[in-house]
Amino acid sequence: MSGIFQLDGQKMIIDVRARVAKGEHPRGEILNAIKTAPVGTIFEIHLPHRGEPLIANLQSFGMNVIVNEIEPMHFRLMAVKLDEF
């Protein structure tokens, strides 16, 4: 996993703000990390925008997503992997 992923116990912190600012689109990497993570993993995903397409992907996996705007250009998505998919 690249430097955007940090595992802290059962929590995976994913911060893609800098990569998105460079014009990158790491959604595929995020989704692969979620798919391969064990059930029970808590995901904390930091984005420079609300990330509606990513939220829709997580919801399609059956995950509930909590979105907080921490500050302008900093959104945090929180979700828990409850089942394998």
C-alpha positions as CSV (number, residue, x, y, z in Angstrom):
1,M,0.0,0.0,0.0
2,S,1.2,3.5,-0.7
3,G,1.7,6.3,1.8
4,I,-1.9,7.4,1.6
5,F,-2.9,4.4,3.7
6,Q,-2.2,4.1,7.4
7,L,-3.4,1.2,9.6
8,D,-4.0,2.1,13.3
9,G,-5.3,-1.1,14.9
10,Q,-8.8,-1.8,13.4
11,K,-8.9,1.7,11.8
12,M,-7.5,2.4,8.3
13,I,-6.9,6.1,7.7
14,I,-6.8,7.0,4.0
15,D,-5.8,10.6,3.2
16,V,-6.0,11.4,-0.5
17,R,-6.2,15.2,-0.3
18,A,-2.7,15.8,-1.7
19,R,-3.1,13.3,-4.5
20,V,-6.4,14.7,-5.6
21,A,-4.9,18.2,-5.6
22,K,-2.3,16.9,-8.1
23,G,-5.1,15.7,-10.4
24,E,-4.9,12.0,-9.5
25,H,-8.0,9.9,-9.0
26,P,-7.2,7.2,-6.4
27,R,-10.8,5.9,-6.0
28,G,-9.8,2.5,-7.4
29,E,-7.0,2.1,-4.8
30,I,-9.3,3.1,-2.0
31,L,-11.9,0.5,-3.1
32,N,-9.3,-2.2,-3.5
33,A,-8.1,-1.5,0.0
34,I,-11.6,-1.7,1.4
35,K,-12.3,-5.0,-0.5
36,T,-9.2,-6.6,0.9
37,A,-9.5,-5.3,4.5
38,P,-10.9,-7.7,7.1
39,V,-14.5,-7.4,8.3
40,G,-14.6,-5.0,11.2
41,T,-12.2,-2.5,9.8
42,I,-13.1,1.2,10.4
43,F,-12.3,3.5,7.5
44,E,-11.5,7.1,7.9
45,I,-11.1,8.7,4.4
46,H,-10.0,12.3,4.0
47,L,-10.9,14.1,0.8
48,P,-10.7,17.7,-0.5
49,H,-14.4,17.5,-1.6
50,R,-17.5,15.5,-0.5
51,G,-16.7,12.5,-2.8
52,E,-20.2,11.6,-3.9
53,P,-19.0,8.9,-6.3
54,L,-16.9,7.2,-3.6
55,I,-19.9,7.5,-1.1
56,A,-22.1,5.8,-3.7
57,N,-19.5,3.0,-4.1
58,L,-19.3,2.4,-0.4
59,Q,-23.1,2.4,-0.1
60,S,-23.3,-0.2,-2.9
61,F,-21.1,-2.4,-0.7
62,G,-23.8,-2.1,2.0
63,M,-21.7,0.3,4.1
64,N,-23.2,3.3,5.9
65,V,-21.1,6.4,5.4
66,I,-20.9,9.3,7.7
67,V,-19.6,12.5,6.1
68,N,-18.2,15.5,8.1
69,E,-16.8,18.7,6.7
70,I,-13.8,19.3,8.9
71,E,-12.9,22.6,7.3
72,P,-13.1,24.1,3.7
73,M,-11.6,21.6,1.3
74,H,-11.4,18.8,4.0
75,F,-14.1,16.2,4.2
76,R,-13.9,13.0,6.3
77,L,-15.9,9.9,5.4
78,M,-16.3,7.3,8.1
79,A,-17.5,3.7,7.4
80,V,-17.2,0.2,8.8
81,K,-16.8,-3.0,6.8
82,L,-19.5,-5.3,8.3
83,D,-19.5,-8.0,5.6
84,E,-17.3,-9.5,2.9
85,F,-18.1,-8.4,-0.6
